[in-house]
């Protein structure tokens, strides 16, 4: 649904060129369309533990809704896996003043493992 909504929005955008008003067509809008993708927190070089966390929701492959947490950095969403939050919780309990970490991702799919490294 989100894809269709965004595509419809793109189609309805009015393009102004040299004072003329032209309606974009579906072909041009489809060519220009870039779907929004959520990256992974491990894609960041440094994670500041003071960054705000936002909730997102989606639909899985079985059409079931799910929720996940993200940080937004430079306009991009970075998903925070529950195992990473749990590891950060352990670090912060041991060292409440911890400010930054690095998240390292190994594997993929159900075999993904995350290691959280203290940086300061």
C-alpha positions in Angstrom: 0.0 0.0 0.0 2.8 2.4 0.9 4.4 1.8 -2.5 1.1 2.5 -4.4 0.6 5.7 -2.3 4.1 7.0 -3.0 3.8 6.1 -6.7 0.5 7.9 -6.9 2.0 10.9 -5.1 4.9 10.9 -7.6 2.5 10.7 -10.6 0.5 13.7 -9.2 3.6 15.9 -8.8 3.5 18.9 -11.1 6.8 19.6 -12.8 7.6 23.2 -13.6 9.9 23.8 -16.6 10.5 27.1 -18.3 7.2 28.5 -16.9 5.2 25.6 -18.3 3.2 23.2 -16.1 3.5 19.5 -17.1 2.1 16.5 -15.3 4.6 13.7 -14.8 3.6 10.4 -16.4 3.6 7.0 -14.7 6.6 5.8 -16.7 8.8 8.7 -15.7 7.7 8.5 -12.1 8.3 4.8 -12.0 11.8 5.3 -13.4 12.6 7.9 -10.8 11.0 6.0 -7.9 13.4 4.8 -5.2 11.7 2.8 -2.5 12.6 3.8 1.1 14.7 1.1 2.7 15.6 0.6 6.3 19.3 0.1 6.9 20.8 -1.7 9.9 22.4 -0.1 12.9 25.6 -2.0 12.1 25.9 0.1 9.0 26.9 3.1 11.1 30.5 3.6 12.1 29.5 5.0 15.6 26.2 4.8 17.5 25.6 7.5 20.0 23.5 6.2 22.9 21.7 9.6 23.2 20.2 9.4 19.8 16.3 9.3 19.9 14.7 6.0 19.1 11.5 5.9 16.9 8.9 3.1 16.5 8.1 1.8 13.0 5.7 -0.9 11.8 5.6 -3.2 8.8 4.0 -6.3 7.3 6.0 -9.5 7.2 6.0 -12.1 4.4 3.0 -13.8 6.0 1.0 -10.6 6.0 1.3 -10.1 9.7 2.1 -6.7 11.3 5.2 -6.2 13.3 7.0 -3.4 15.1 10.6 -2.4 15.2 12.8 0.4 16.5 15.0 2.7 14.5 17.3 5.6 14.8 17.1 8.3 12.1 20.5 9.6 10.9 20.8 11.9 7.9 17.2 11.1 6.9 17.8 7.4 6.8 16.2 4.8 9.1 18.6 2.3 10.8 16.8 -0.7 12.4 17.9 -1.7 15.9 17.6 -5.4 16.5 16.3 -6.5 19.9 19.5 -8.4 20.6 21.5 -5.1 20.1 19.2 -3.3 22.5 19.7 -6.1 25.0 23.5 -5.9 24.6 23.5 -2.1 25.1 21.3 -2.6 28.2 24.0 -4.8 29.7 26.7 -2.3 28.8 24.8 0.6 30.3 24.0 -1.3 33.5 27.8 -1.9 34.0 28.8 1.5 32.8 26.1 4.1 33.0 28.3 6.8 31.5 28.8 4.9 28.2 28.3 7.3 25.3 29.0 5.5 22.1 29.3 2.0 20.7 30.0 0.2 17.5 27.7 -2.6 16.3 29.3 -5.4 14.2 27.0 -7.7 12.2 28.1 -11.2 11.3 26.0 -13.6 9.2 22.6 -13.1 7.6 19.0 -14.1 8.0 18.2 -16.3 11.0 22.0 -16.8 11.5 22.8 -13.1 12.1 24.8 -12.3 15.2 25.6 -8.8 16.5 28.5 -7.8 18.7 28.3 -4.4 20.5 31.7 -2.8 21.2 32.2 0.0 23.7 34.0 2.9 22.1 34.7 5.4 24.9 
